[in-house]
Amino acid sequence: MKRWVEHEGKIHEIDLKEGGIKAHPLCNGIKITLINGKPVLFRTASVEDGVLVETPDAHVVVKVYKAPPSVSRVERSHSVQHIKSPMPALVVAVERKVGDRVKKGDVVVVIEAMKMRTQLKAHIDGVVTHIYVEPGVSVSKGQLLAVVEAE
């Protein structure tokens, strides 16, 4: 089961099934899960802008989506480029951030598969409106990595 979490303008894809993340309730709304074999205590609460996730180390407000946010809205536009991975690969660099202006031919994301790097470039002049990945993340063929919208 995949979910998308938005935090500080970045979208992170989480595969709950693949990662085997299961939360077990303890008491007073506190839950426990194992991440990389280590127990993590946390609690969540709904807030106006999303979900507050509290751990002993952090208090973070995130938004959780069942589908990549804004994809359905931007797919209707004719002046939008969806940058997708052409193959299963590892993201090695994200050259632009949300809000950056790009020109046709500018590199947005760099991926690597079988020791070969591929630069994924903007095909339109515009602004990067979404980045769905970060370096070190494995992506599948056809996975949405970034969105560029014409100004």
N, C-alpha and C positions, 0 to 999 in steps of 0.2 A: 504494500500500500504506500503510494508516494504522496508526499505533502511538500508544499513550498513555504518556506519561512522567510519573511522579509524583516531585515534588521539593518538599520543605518543605511537604507537605500540599496542594499544588495539583496538578491534573492538566492536562497540556498535550497537546493533540492534534497529531500531526505527520503530514503526508501526504508520505511519502517520494517517491512517484511525482510528485506535483504540484510539489514543491519541487526535484525532480531531484537529491536528495542521494545521491551515490554515494561510498563510501569505497574508496580504493585503498591496498592494503598497501604499505608501504615496507620496513622491516626492524625486527627486534627487537620486533614487535608494534605498531609505530607505523604509523598510517594517516594519510592526507591526504584532505581533501574541500574542495570550494569552497562557501562560504556567502556569498551576496550578492556573488559574483565574487571573493571573497578566499580564499586558501588557509588552511586551518586544520589544524594537526597535532593528533592526539589518539591516545590509547590507551585501551582498555577492559579491565576485568578483572571476573570474577564475584566478588562478595563475599556474605556472609551475608544482608544486607538488600537486595540488588539488584545494580546494575552500577556499578562505579567508572569514571567518565569523567574522564580526566586530559588537560588541555591545558596549554600553557605558562603560562596565566593562572589556571587553576582546577583544583581537585580536588573533584569532586562525586559523591556517591553518589545514584543515581536508581534507580527501579524502572520497568521497561519492560513494557507489557502489549500483547497482541494484540487486546484488546477493552477497552472502558471498564471499569475495575475496579469490582467490587461491584454492577454493574448487575443481573446475573442474581440476586444475593441479594436486593436491595431490590425487584425487580419482583415477587417472591413475596409481599411484605408488603402488607396492605390499608391500612396507615396511612402510606403514602409518597406524596409528590408528586414526579414527574419534571418539572422545568421545562424545556420544549423550545422552540426557536425556531419561531414560527409562520410564518416567512418567511425567505428569504435576507436577511441583515442584517449590520451591523457592531456589535459590542459596544462601547457607549460608557461603561458604568459597571457595576461589580459592587458593589452596595450592602452586601452581607453577606459574611462570611468563614466558613470551616468552624468549627463550634462555636457560632456565634451562634444565640440563640433568636429565633424569629420568631412573630408572631401572624398570623392570617388577614388578608390585605390588605396586609401589609408588602411593600415592593418588594425584590426580590432581585437582579434583573439588568435593565439598561436597554439596549435595542437601538435601532438607527436604520436605517431603509430609506427611500429616496426623500425625505430630509430630514424625515422624521417619526419621532419617538421613541415607543417603546412600552415601558411599564413592565411587566415580568413579575413577578407577585406570588405570594406564598404563598397557597394555598387551604386550608391547614391550620395549626394551631398546632403548632410543633415546633422542631427543631434542624436547621440546615444541616449536612448530613453530607458533601457533595461539591460542589466548584465545579470545573467543567471548562474554564472560559474566563477570559480577562482582558481588560481594555479594549484596543481596537485590533484584536481578532481578528475575522475574517470568519467567519460561521457560515452553514450551509445550513438549509433548511426541515426541521424535525423533529429537528435536532441537539440532543442532550442538553446542557444548560447547567449545571444544578444539581439537587441532590436535597435534599428536606426530609423528615425523618422525624418522626412524632409521638412525643412523649415517653412 
